């Protein structure tokens, strides 16, 4: 559904516009699509810092995955709108959080029915909004 999201599209345009001359996305094991990989950092480009927690978890997961295949990097998130860069590093606590999140994801995907739907403040901006709320909004 991300293919039809205006927000995802504008993110792609910002990314292409900001980095088209220097960088190419890198696909690792057909799982991770890294915006930029350099000597010390995996660098992600985001339009704005409205969803910093999910942005960080995404990048922590990339760092965690890479560490498990023997590649040690730090993370950098470039927020284009705010012209701000956030540097992150894996810690044992963060690795535990990633592992617990992966266990949670596995549990949810193995359940017979989806978890109870909660409308969150950022749902209307999400690429999956129609998937989650189409029935409710049609009534
Ligand atoms: S629209 Fe659905 S997938 Fe998106 S944040 Fe809300 S509940 Fe989550």
Boltz pocket constraint, residues with backbone or C-beta under 6 A from the ligand:
constraints:
  - pocket:
      binder: B
      contacts: [[A, 118], [A, 119], [A, 120], [A, 122], [A, 123], [A, 124], [A, 126], [A, 127], [A, 128], [A, 129], [A, 130], [A, 132]]
      max_distance: 6.0
